[in-house]
Amino acid sequence: MKRILLVTALACCLSAVLSAAPAIQNAYARAGQSLDGTWRAIVDPYENGYYSYRMVPMPTPQTFFADRHFYEDQTKLIEYDFDAAGTLEVPGDWNTQREKLYYYEGTVWYRRLFDAAPEPGHRYFIHFDGANYETIAALNGRLIGKHTGGFTAFDFEVTEQLKPGQNSLVVKVDNKRHADGVPTINTDWWNYGGITRSVRLLDVPETFIRDYELKLSADRKGVEGWVQLDGSALSQAVSVELPELKMNVKLVTDADGRASFAIPFPRRASVRFWRPDDPKRYEVRVVAQTDSVSDQIGLRTVSTQGSKILLNGEEIFLKGISIHDERPGAAAGRAYSPEHARTTLGWARELGCNFVRLAHYPHNEKMLRAADELGFLVWSEIPVYWTIAWDNEETYANAQNQLDEMIARDRNRACVIIWSVANETPRSPQRLDFLGRLIDRTRTLDPSRLVSAAMEKDETAPGQMTLADELMNLTDLLSFNQYVGWYDGDVEKCDRVRWTFPVDKPVIISELGGGAKYGRHGSPDERFTEEYLVRLYEANIRMLENIPGLAGCTPWILKDFRSPRRALEGIQDDFNRKGLVSEKGEKKDAFFVLQQWYNSK
């Protein structure tokens, strides 16, 4: 039986681990090969992969990188037999693949053997759509990089490590929660571990188009954007083409490989702007001397005017629903496929939605592309959730990196109209500074979209509701969560409250609702019955109709989702039951109450 050495370059010293490069834009359009499928996997709760049973001296990082043979021949760390190990499917979370790993938080080592035929003049990257939470990877015994964050894409270049014939990719994934992490220790969703999204080996030219942006200009009279090359021949002729509109601009990138452009629409061009009832996307081609890539991009603008949200200059009411990135079906688990996205968005479409809040972290790219194609407006956010280590600069750097990666991946998706930087964070001067910096960063990276956060409402006197969070002065929206009739009073309170706001901005109720188990019936006064949830939604809708400046809402939530906080036996059983659809896809009676209201709007 073939025995291999666990690739313990990973064991040297985390401070020596390489950082991931920014993810390549539109990896789906790149040549290469999928590494999805069955991987060997070793569960390692005691981190034995880092230590030798023989207690021999550990090599220094400098020794390892200088002489791999010293490391292999002299230290002889634990030899794991991956061929005799169990398996896990990639993409996929380990919690729902093995019963014993249901609650597991810790390290799992993955290995994938694959064949390659690298060619001179090409560059190669291992592209991860996402892995939760800390990922360290090595190819053929050489460390290739580290990434922190469970929900955004990242690349490791492997041009020097890839060899003809069989290659061995070993990935250490650790989903342990940390007090200074993003998110922090305490959340209300399942901490799915593993390589939860797709993995590909990308094959690009030596100088390639790493990134680009194309969007409708603010005056809606043309398109604008930029192109960024990566490689040694950075000054090149580049063209940006929209064949259907007969648009073509020729550029020359500067010494840093970058070029910006602005192209007016041709006279008499009939341009269709992207909107929910007509999600038109245009083919966009970016062609350099050494590379080319194409994409499907919708053209639209989003802005505010007083309490109105304007899409392409016209007022729109956001008929929304919140969604977690979980698979439809009784198994639940982390979502990752186009089919998962289409099923979930199909329920949202049936509900009457034109808008979805993708909570509480960046969802997989297939969901964003499906929303782009099907015509759903999107709120996308990073997992700055509840109490974060506001004074910790490393925590801030982590949050900003996740923000940067979210925006970088999805900036060309017309569906995204709101970037959110936080959810239900307790007020303090440190928190205001932390989130203010993230908001400034968002506007620097992407001034074309709205910026907000899910805040919390205030009751200044009995029945007098408002938003008093100072963060509202920095955001484009008055967006907040409220659970009147569930966590706050009885259902009748919905009819007693009155809402006023200190500033004139669009109001978005980012969460509302309550829980019920599908098929559990009883008195309308009994919580967790379908009858109570119907009564609660009917009362909330009456309240919503009287909220000044209301521009939309995203009730909590489309589908029941797993959460270890929800342990009420026989009712919750590790599921948050606030969904309008059960984890099995069964529609609760309250689904049709919200559907009727949305269809009337």
FILUMLUM-178243 format. One line per field, with one value per residue (C-alpha): x, y, z. Coordinates in nm, 4 decimals, always signed. Layout:
BEGIN
xx <- X ...
yy <- Y ...
zz <- Z ...
//
This chain:
BEGIN
xx <- +0.0000 +0.1339 +0.2185 +0.2776 +0.4130 +0.1521 +0.2585 +0.3854 +0.5363 +0.2108 +0.3602 +0.6574 +0.5339 +0.2086 +0.3862 +0.5806 +0.2685 +0.2132 -0.0867 -0.3421 -0.3350 -0.6556 -0.8912 -0.8903 -1.2028 -1.4525 -1.2690 -1.5594 -1.4533 -1.0942 -0.9342 -0.8368 -0.9832 -1.2225 -1.0800 -1.4268 -1.5136 -1.4025 -1.1031 -0.9244 -0.9751 -0.8212 -0.9969 -0.7353 -0.8918 -0.5600 -0.3562 -0.1311 -0.0428 +0.1772 +0.3848 +0.6092 +0.5505 +0.9273 +0.9826 +1.2596 +1.3613 +1.1265 +1.2918 +1.2826 +1.0854 +1.4152 +1.5564 +1.2460 +1.2234 +1.5974 +1.6084 +1.2931 +1.4926 +1.6214 +1.2635 +1.1548 +1.4611 +1.5440 +1.2301 +0.9977 +0.6770 +0.3691 +0.3119 -0.0566 -0.1810 -0.4252 -0.5002 -0.6490 -0.8235 -1.1895 -1.3290 -1.5276 -1.6950 -1.5765 -1.7594 -1.9383 -1.9347 -1.8131 -2.0944 -2.3652 -2.1441 -2.0475 -2.2704 -1.9716 -1.8724 -2.2134 -2.0927 -1.7214 -1.5117 -1.1411 -0.8992 -0.9530 -0.6699 -0.7787 -0.5786 -0.6546 -0.4368 -0.4724 -0.2877 -0.1566 +0.0435 +0.1856 +0.3106 +0.5915 +0.4682 +0.1566 +0.0715 -0.1362 -0.3509 -0.5503 -0.8798 -1.1042 -1.4589 -1.4570 -1.3402 -1.4299 -1.2487 -0.8695 -0.7146 -0.3492 -0.2475 +0.0572 +0.1189 +0.3714 +0.5206 +0.5567 +0.3544 +0.1420 -0.0564 -0.2930 -0.6351 -0.8548 -1.2298 -1.4953 -1.7039 -1.4943 -1.2908 -0.9104 -0.6259 -0.2813 -0.0349 +0.1247 +0.3194 +0.6485 +0.5051 +0.2917 +0.4609 +0.3792 +0.1877 +0.0413 +0.0253 -0.0702 -0.2701 -0.3044 -0.5314 -0.5687 -0.9066 -0.9826 -1.3257 -1.2633 -1.4249 -1.2159 -1.3055 -1.1083 -1.2396 -1.4926 -1.7471 -1.6663 -1.7484 -2.1201 -2.3457 -2.6906 -2.6073 -2.4260 -2.0489 -2.0146 -1.6550 -1.4609 -1.3951 -1.7539 -1.7321 -1.5729 -1.1992 -1.0357 -0.6891 -0.6798 -0.4565 -0.3789 -0.1140 +0.2044 +0.0506 -0.3247 -0.6323 -0.6549 -0.9445 -1.1847 -1.4957 -1.7681 -2.0758 -2.3359 -2.2270 -2.4158 -2.5888 -2.6862 -2.5365 -2.2584 -2.0409 -1.7211 -1.4688 -1.1116 -0.8885 -0.5993 -0.3277 -0.0960 +0.2416 +0.5639 +0.4292 +0.2043 +0.1983 -0.0278 -0.2978 -0.6362 -0.9875 -1.3225 -1.6138 -1.9932 -2.0752 -2.4546 -2.4341 -2.1560 -1.9268 -1.5488 -1.2807 -0.9054 -0.6742 -0.3100 -0.2385 +0.0149 +0.3340 +0.1256 -0.0963 -0.4021 -0.6236 -0.9536 -1.2229 -1.5516 -1.7557 -2.0701 -2.3539 -2.3746 -2.6374 -2.9725 -2.8563 -3.1466 -3.0083 -3.2007 -3.1142 -3.1063 -3.4084 -3.5993 -3.8651 -3.6072 -3.2668 -3.0921 -2.7175 -2.4763 -2.1781 -1.8612 -1.5259 -1.1936 -0.9105 -0.5411 -0.2436 -0.1777 -0.5203 -0.8951 -1.2007 -1.5757 -1.8546 -2.2291 -2.2890 -2.6102 -2.6229 -2.8110 -2.7775 -2.8985 -2.9340 -3.1511 -3.3632 -3.4971 -3.6822 -3.6915 -3.4653 -3.4184 -3.3269 -3.2270 -3.3765 -3.7167 -3.8564 -3.8703 -4.0144 -3.7942 -4.0132 -3.7566 -3.6735 -3.3622 -3.1733 -2.8959 -2.6491 -2.7931 -2.8969 -3.2667 -3.3779 -3.3896 -3.0105 -2.9569 -2.5818 -2.3864 -2.5166 -2.2757 -2.4422 -2.6469 -2.9299 -2.9325 -2.9477 -3.2257 -3.4425 -3.4011 -3.4623 -3.7578 -3.9244 -3.8430 -3.9959 -4.3108 -4.3287 -4.3399 -3.9924 -3.7756 -3.5065 -3.3071 -3.0860 -2.8011 -2.7253 -2.4932 -2.1843 -2.1027 -2.2960 -2.1434 -2.0850 -2.3350 -2.6114 -2.5041 -2.4866 -2.8285 -2.9748 -2.8149 -2.9702 -3.3135 -3.3600 -3.3258 -3.1848 -2.9327 -2.8149 -2.4743 -2.2891 -1.9808 -2.0004 -1.9375 -2.2063 -2.3116 -2.0096 -1.6762 -1.3358 -1.3738 -1.0379 -0.8344 -0.6576 -0.6082 -0.9834 -1.0413 -0.7882 -0.9702 -1.3082 -1.1692 -1.0095 -1.3416 -1.5110 -1.2478 -1.2842 -1.6652 -1.6647 -1.3855 -1.5717 -1.9165 -1.8581 -1.9708 -2.3013 -2.5799 -2.8019 -2.5989 -2.7319 -2.6397 -2.3150 -2.3739 -2.0937 -2.2601 -2.5605 -2.7027 -2.3848 -2.4081 -2.3346 -2.0071 -1.7557 -1.5150 -1.7805 -1.8780 -1.5152 -1.4701 -1.7828 -1.7212 -1.3849 -1.5493 -1.8120 -1.5412 -1.3543 -1.6685 -1.7313 -1.3684 -1.3844 -1.7329 -1.9069 -2.1781 -2.3798 -2.5562 -2.3863 -2.5700 -2.5857 -2.8603 -2.9072 -3.1603 -3.4726 -3.5273 -3.8410 -3.8085 -4.1442 -4.4184 -4.5272 -4.2913 -4.0444 -3.7487 -3.3869 -3.1379 -2.8162 -2.5487 -2.4420 -2.7463 -2.5656 -2.2990 -2.5188 -2.7336 -3.0326 -3.2204 -3.2024 -3.2791 -3.4142 -3.7346 -3.9306 -4.2419 -4.4828 -4.2110 -3.9195 -4.0862 -4.4323 -4.7426 -4.8873 -5.1292 -4.8330 -4.7913 -5.1152 -5.0178 -4.6737 -4.5949 -4.2752 -4.0830 -3.7290 -3.4842 -3.3401 -3.4916 -3.3511 -3.5112 -3.6309 -3.5558 -3.6794 -3.3971 -3.5560 -3.9031 -4.1060 -4.1209 -4.0980 -4.3289 -4.2745 -4.4346 -4.7477 -4.7700 -5.1185 -5.2993 -5.4326 -5.3334 -5.2039 -4.9653 -4.6115 -4.4433 -4.7802 -4.8553 -5.1615 -4.9513 -4.7102 -4.9984 -5.1392 -4.7939 -4.7339 -5.0779 -5.0132 -4.6622 -4.7947 -5.0509 -4.7646 -4.5428 -4.8133 -4.7904 -4.4104 -4.3080 -4.0456 -4.0663 -3.8767 -3.8718 -3.8229 -3.6562 -3.8474 -3.6519 -3.6299 -3.7102 -3.6148 -3.5617 -3.1868 -2.9573 -2.8419 -2.6961 -2.8611 -3.2039 -3.2419 -3.6129 -3.6814 -3.9610 -3.9927 -3.6534 -3.4207 -3.1172 -3.3171 -3.4132 -3.7844 -3.8433 -3.8512 -4.1584 -4.0516 -3.9364 -3.5954 -3.7786 -3.9374 -4.2849 -4.4540 -4.5980 -4.9311 -4.7567 -4.5790 -4.9087 -4.9833 -4.6624 -4.7146 -5.0559 -4.9150 -4.6236 -4.8532 -5.0604 -4.7598
yy <- +0.0000 +0.3361 +0.5523 +0.9226 +1.1853 +1.4347 +1.7569 +1.9199 +2.2248 +2.3249 +2.2333 +2.4643 +2.7966 +2.9744 +3.3067 +3.1802 +3.0844 +3.2702 +3.4967 +3.4245 +3.6458 +3.8292 +3.5896 +3.5917 +3.7556 +3.5253 +3.2003 +3.0118 +3.1435 +3.0223 +2.7135 +2.4461 +2.1468 +2.0829 +1.9292 +1.8604 +1.5061 +1.2554 +1.3596 +1.1565 +1.3104 +1.2694 +1.4142 +1.5628 +1.7149 +1.7068 +1.8668 +1.5620 +1.6643 +1.9326 +1.7137 +1.4082 +1.1108 +1.0626 +1.4051 +1.4844 +1.8500 +2.0547 +2.2223 +2.5998 +2.7530 +2.8714 +2.5177 +2.3725 +2.6168 +2.5857 +2.2073 +2.0029 +1.6796 +1.7632 +1.7949 +1.4645 +1.2592 +1.3802 +1.4925 +1.2120 +1.3645 +1.1476 +0.9359 +0.9316 +0.6790 +0.8807 +0.5775 +0.4043 +0.7169 +0.7977 +1.0275 +1.3476 +1.5012 +1.8391 +2.0711 +1.9910 +2.0449 +1.7612 +1.8093 +1.6597 +1.4009 +1.2022 +1.1580 +1.1690 +1.5100 +1.6719 +1.9022 +1.8818 +2.1971 +2.1566 +2.0397 +1.8042 +1.7272 +1.6726 +1.5192 +1.5146 +1.3409 +1.4762 +1.4603 +1.7689 +1.8576 +2.2058 +2.3946 +2.6518 +3.0101 +2.9280 +3.0065 +2.7873 +2.8660 +2.6554 +2.8433 +2.7854 +2.9207 +2.8951 +2.6894 +2.7434 +2.8945 +2.8811 +2.7108 +2.6129 +2.4261 +2.2518 +2.1033 +1.8234 +1.8948 +2.2676 +2.5234 +2.7328 +2.9574 +3.0375 +3.2031 +3.3203 +3.3593 +3.1038 +3.2639 +3.4292 +3.3001 +3.2860 +3.1643 +3.0191 +3.0270 +2.6848 +2.7467 +2.6426 +2.3490 +2.1860 +1.8950 +1.6698 +1.3585 +1.2999 +1.5828 +1.5729 +1.8611 +1.8586 +2.1096 +2.1685 +2.3219 +2.4372 +2.5771 +2.6521 +2.9766 +3.2552 +3.5499 +3.7821 +3.6233 +3.7427 +3.6143 +3.5788 +3.2827 +3.3512 +3.3260 +3.1907 +2.9663 +2.6377 +2.6551 +2.4223 +2.3091 +2.1942 +2.2758 +2.3856 +2.5230 +2.4187 +2.3920 +2.4316 +2.4302 +2.7403 +2.7649 +3.1214 +3.2866 +3.4221 +3.7704 +3.7482 +3.9569 +3.9265 +4.1635 +4.4020 +4.6043 +4.7251 +4.9154 +5.1617 +5.5235 +5.7303 +5.9316 +5.6072 +5.7330 +5.4793 +5.2298 +5.2737 +5.0596 +4.9347 +4.6376 +4.4990 +4.2705 +4.0446 +3.9243 +4.0457 +4.2142 +4.4652 +4.7374 +4.5980 +4.6917 +4.5906 +4.6145 +4.6068 +4.4966 +4.4736 +4.3087 +4.3311 +4.7095 +4.7418 +4.8999 +4.8615 +5.0671 +5.0180 +5.0887 +5.0586 +4.9484 +5.1425 +5.0145 +4.8610 +4.6770 +4.8974 +5.0941 +5.2739 +5.3475 +5.5280 +5.4463 +5.6365 +5.4358 +5.4586 +5.6924 +5.5214 +5.2256 +5.0463 +4.9660 +4.7534 +4.8306 +4.5368 +4.5208 +4.2396 +4.2039 +4.2211 +4.0999 +4.1678 +4.0940 +4.1773 +3.9762 +4.1659 +4.0673 +4.1862 +4.1088 +4.1694 +4.0738 +3.7681 +3.6819 +3.7205 +3.6607 +3.7074 +3.7686 +3.8379 +4.1755 +4.3680 +4.7465 +4.9385 +5.2176 +5.2330 +5.5473 +5.7096 +6.0216 +6.1101 +5.8033 +5.6424 +5.3800 +5.4390 +5.1657 +5.3171 +5.6431 +5.4915 +5.4216 +5.0562 +4.8815 +4.5954 +4.2916 +4.0763 +3.7784 +3.6837 +3.3670 +3.1584 +2.9752 +2.6317 +2.3523 +2.2963 +1.9553 +1.7674 +1.7167 +2.0948 +2.1656 +2.4326 +2.5198 +2.5205 +2.4347 +2.6159 +2.3726 +2.4700 +2.8372 +2.7889 +2.5896 +2.8489 +3.1444 +2.9568 +2.9686 +3.3406 +3.3973 +3.2084 +3.4234 +3.7321 +3.8634 +4.0868 +4.1196 +3.8860 +3.9549 +3.7034 +3.6762 +3.6865 +3.6378 +3.6264 +3.3418 +3.1172 +3.2724 +3.0446 +3.2055 +3.5532 +3.4480 +3.2838 +3.6004 +3.8034 +3.5804 +3.5457 +3.9110 +3.9284 +4.2380 +4.1439 +4.2661 +4.1071 +4.1287 +4.0275 +3.8339 +4.1259 +3.9839 +4.0702 +4.1373 +4.1742 +4.2590 +4.6228 +4.7346 +4.4620 +4.5829 +4.2238 +4.1712 +4.4866 +4.3744 +4.0390 +4.2104 +4.4482 +4.1621 +3.9749 +4.2949 +4.3454 +3.9864 +4.0041 +4.3226 +4.1993 +3.8791 +4.0281 +4.3835 +4.2846 +4.1368 +4.3855 +4.2126 +4.3421 +4.6831 +4.6898 +4.6074 +4.5527 +4.5772 +4.4375 +4.2801 +4.3643 +4.5064 +4.6695 +5.0401 +5.1842 +5.4445 +5.1655 +4.9879 +5.3118 +5.3730 +5.0119 +5.0143 +5.3688 +5.2586 +4.9650 +5.1959 +5.4330 +5.1371 +5.0139 +5.3504 +5.3719 +5.0287 +5.0694 +5.4089 +5.2805 +5.0837 +5.1566 +5.0847 +4.9861 +4.7566 +4.5712 +4.7858 +4.7489 +4.9586 +5.1686 +5.2232 +5.5734 +5.5581 +5.2942 +5.2316 +5.4942 +5.3258 +5.4801 +5.4246 +5.6030 +5.4270 +5.6835 +5.4487 +5.5632 +5.8904 +5.6960 +5.4532 +5.5129 +5.3350 +5.3200 +4.9416 +4.7579 +4.4378 +4.4352 +4.1495 +4.3177 +4.0394 +3.7772 +3.8944 +4.2290 +4.2056 +4.0307 +4.0326 +4.3129 +4.5448 +4.5668 +4.7641 +4.9951 +5.1145 +5.4252 +5.4852 +5.8083 +5.8633 +6.1511 +6.1555 +6.1281 +5.8077 +5.4896 +5.2531 +4.8819 +4.6362 +4.3848 +4.1287 +4.0603 +3.7516 +3.4600 +3.0832 +2.7930 +2.4280 +2.3162 +2.1111 +2.2148 +2.3532 +2.4986 +2.8215 +3.1502 +3.2473 +2.9488 +3.0173 +2.7894 +2.7026 +2.7908 +2.9800 +3.2098 +3.2786 +3.3673 +3.6073 +3.7582 +3.8178 +3.9692 +4.2112 +4.2957 +4.3740 +4.6148 +4.7792 +4.7947 +4.9750 +5.2603 +5.2978 +5.6285 +5.6023 +5.2232 +5.1178 +4.7427 +4.4566 +4.1175 +3.9093 +3.6472 +3.3968 +3.1984 +2.8501 +2.6884 +2.6578 +2.4762 +2.6499 +2.4886 +2.7632 +2.6225 +2.3095 +2.3054 +1.9323 +1.8301 +2.1785 +2.3245 +2.0218 +2.2268 +2.4339 +2.7990 +2.7678 +3.1221 +3.0036 +3.0429 +2.7135 +2.4085 +2.2564 +1.9944 +2.2584 +2.2527 +2.5932 +2.7149 +2.8990 +3.2324 +3.1965 +3.2691 +3.5686 +3.7419 +3.6246 +3.7906 +4.1203 +4.1185 +4.0403 +4.3450 +4.5819
zz <- +0.0000 -0.0955 +0.2036 +0.1723 +0.4018 +0.5123 +0.3525 +0.6659 +0.5185 +0.6814 +1.0161 +1.0077 +1.1279 +1.0444 +1.0365 +0.7366 +0.5433 +0.2202 +0.1705 -0.0984 -0.4065 -0.5014 -0.6747 -1.0534 -1.1917 -1.3626 -1.2927 -1.4533 -1.7949 -1.7616 -1.9075 -1.6608 -1.4843 -1.2010 -0.8846 -0.7458 -0.6499 -0.3904 -0.1777 +0.0874 +0.4319 +0.7778 +1.0825 +1.3164 +1.6325 +1.8238 +1.5414 +1.5192 +1.1669 +1.3188 +1.5458 +1.5348 +1.7604 +1.7516 +1.9075 +1.6629 +1.6256 +1.4132 +1.1150 +1.0986 +0.8122 +0.6655 +0.6742 +0.5161 +0.2313 +0.1668 +0.1694 +0.1413 +0.1545 +0.5017 +0.6112 +0.4584 +0.5410 +0.8901 +1.0707 +0.9657 +1.0936 +1.1217 +0.8130 +0.7405 +0.4937 +0.2880 +0.0730 +0.3777 +0.5028 +0.4641 +0.1988 +0.1736 -0.1274 -0.2506 -0.2636 +0.0590 +0.4329 +0.6527 +0.9084 +0.6877 +0.5160 +0.8260 +1.1285 +1.3657 +1.2273 +1.2766 +1.5567 +1.4735 +1.4806 +1.4157 +1.1487 +0.8585 +0.6137 +0.2529 -0.0301 -0.4017 -0.6611 -1.0139 -1.3430 -1.5189 -1.8282 -1.7620 -2.0661 -2.0888 -2.0993 -1.8973 -1.5348 -1.3070 -1.0048 -0.7600 -0.7288 -0.4257 -0.4396 -0.0595 +0.2386 +0.6025 +0.7899 +0.7767 +0.4760 +0.4352 +0.1203 -0.0266 -0.3693 -0.4127 -0.0712 -0.1186 +0.0720 -0.1653 +0.0668 +0.3480 +0.3485 +0.6342 +0.5893 +0.5108 +0.2374 -0.0323 -0.3249 -0.3281 -0.5493 -0.4897 -0.7783 -0.8382 -1.1594 -0.9975 -0.8009 -1.0726 -1.2495 -1.5467 -1.4497 -1.1069 -0.8542 -0.4864 -0.3400 +0.0395 +0.2110 +0.5844 +0.6697 +1.0246 +1.1140 +1.4811 +1.5957 +1.7513 +1.9713 +1.7435 +1.4230 +1.1651 +1.2509 +1.6185 +1.8451 +1.8885 +1.5815 +1.4959 +1.2022 +1.1550 +1.1385 +0.8411 +0.8002 +0.4975 +0.1350 +0.0983 -0.2563 -0.5842 -0.6523 -0.9949 -1.1467 -1.3680 -1.6767 -1.7903 -2.0130 -1.8593 -1.8772 -1.8303 -1.7529 -1.3770 -1.3169 -1.4874 -1.4227 -1.6579 -1.5483 -1.6708 -1.6276 -1.3704 -1.6460 -1.8258 -2.1518 -2.1832 -1.9988 -1.8022 -1.6231 -1.6189 -1.6999 -1.4928 -1.6337 -1.4334 -1.5586 -1.7145 -2.0302 -1.8552 -2.1216 -2.3929 -2.6404 -2.4971 -2.6377 -2.4596 -2.6782 -2.6469 -2.9820 -2.9525 -2.9093 -3.1664 -2.9068 -2.9102 -2.7406 -2.7803 -2.4866 -2.3878 -2.0334 -1.8297 -1.6697 -1.3897 -1.6388 -1.5851 -1.8221 -1.7664 -2.0232 -2.0804 -2.3922 -2.4959 -2.6443 -3.0246 -3.1592 -3.2051 -2.9962 -2.8315 -2.4870 -2.2401 -1.8803 -1.6375 -1.4080 -1.2304 -1.4996 -1.7793 -1.6534 -1.9810 -1.9844 -2.2617 -2.3719 -2.2827 -2.4308 -2.2948 -2.5374 -2.4695 -2.6845 -2.4688 -2.3268 -2.3651 -2.1484 -2.1899 -1.9425 -1.9274 -1.7605 -1.6979 -1.7195 -1.4504 -1.1970 -0.8376 -0.6269 -0.3622 -0.3639 -0.0221 +0.0977 -0.2479 -0.4018 -0.7735 -1.0194 -1.3533 -1.2300 -1.1486 -0.8015 -0.7026 -0.3968 -0.2776 -0.2184 -0.0488 +0.1662 +0.3630 +0.2691 +0.4254 +0.1986 +0.2742 +0.0418 -0.0141 +0.1056 +0.4349 +0.4462 +0.4498 +0.4604 +0.2753 -0.0740 -0.3679 -0.7002 -0.9667 -0.8940 -0.5258 -0.6245 -0.8777 -0.6359 -0.3610 -0.5919 -0.7389 -0.3970 -0.3739 -0.7181 -0.6179 -0.3054 -0.5288 -0.4504 -0.6648 -0.3944 -0.1675 +0.1309 +0.1224 +0.4931 +0.6905 +0.4740 +0.1021 -0.0604 -0.3244 -0.6651 -0.8360 -0.6312 -0.7440 -1.1078 -1.0858 -0.9301 -1.2104 -1.4736 -1.3115 -1.2154 -0.8363 -0.6741 -0.4040 -0.0637 +0.0051 +0.3363 +0.5318 +0.8631 +1.0990 +1.3240 +1.6779 +1.9009 +1.7185 +1.8695 +1.7709 +1.9156 +1.7475 +1.4321 +1.3102 +1.3375 +1.1347 +0.8716 +0.8500 +0.8041 +0.5417 +0.3502 +0.3417 +0.2245 -0.0459 -0.1663 -0.1728 -0.3795 -0.6086 -0.6918 -0.7525 -0.8752 -1.2274 -1.1135 -1.1863 -0.9319 -0.6367 -0.5316 -0.1597 +0.0180 +0.3911 +0.6466 +0.9616 +1.1325 +1.4776 +1.6273 +1.9732 +1.9761 +2.1033 +1.9836 +1.8877 +1.6830 +1.5073 +1.4104 +1.2919 +1.0757 +0.9569 +0.8208 +0.6430 +0.4908 +0.3671 +0.2217 +0.0443 -0.1170 -0.2272 -0.3921 -0.5388 -0.5369 -0.7740 -0.5158 -0.1875 +0.1457 +0.4600 +0.7634 +0.9459 +1.2575 +1.5388 +1.6054 +1.9180 +2.1270 +2.2732 +2.4546 +2.4735 +2.1168 +1.9692 +1.7337 +1.5544 +1.4542 +1.6785 +1.5803 +1.4868 +1.2081 +1.0077 +0.9380 +0.7461 +0.5530 +0.2452 +0.3989 +0.7281 +0.7428 +1.0647 +1.2162 +1.4228 +1.5759 +1.7120 +1.8037 +1.8501 +2.0657 +2.1365 +2.2874 +2.1661 +1.8160 +1.9041 +1.9661 +1.5865 +1.5717 +1.8575 +1.7481 +1.5457 +1.3526 +1.2929 +1.1640 +1.2194 +0.8662 +0.5193 +0.3734 +0.2363 +0.5096 +0.4721 +0.7353 +0.7048 +0.9404 +1.0801 +1.1551 +1.3950 +1.4165 +1.3393 +1.2638 +0.9403 +1.0123 +1.3781 +1.4269 +1.7241 +1.8660 +1.6966 +2.0439 +2.0649 +1.9508 +1.6968 +1.5411 +1.1824 +1.3016 +1.5221 +1.2355 +1.0018 +1.2602 +1.3177 +0.9457 +0.8977 +1.1845 +1.0611 +0.7143 +0.8633 +1.0523 +0.7431 +0.5496 +0.8026 +0.8170 +0.6549 +0.3835 +0.3610 +0.0468 +0.1051 +0.3458 +0.3737 +0.6320 +0.8222 +0.6503 +0.3348 +0.4578 +0.7967 +0.8524 +1.0912 +1.4090 +1.7235 +1.9302 +1.8447 +2.0561 +2.1464 +2.1178 +1.8879 +1.7405 +1.6540 +1.6722 +1.5635 +1.3134 +1.3280 +1.2420 +1.1187 +0.7592 +0.5417 +0.3845 +0.5813 +0.5191 +0.3103 +0.0863 +0.2447 +0.2394 +0.5682 +0.5679 +0.6348 +0.2991 +0.1263 +0.3491 +0.2412 -0.1162 -0.1304 -0.0015 -0.2456 -0.5351 -0.4418 -0.4438
//
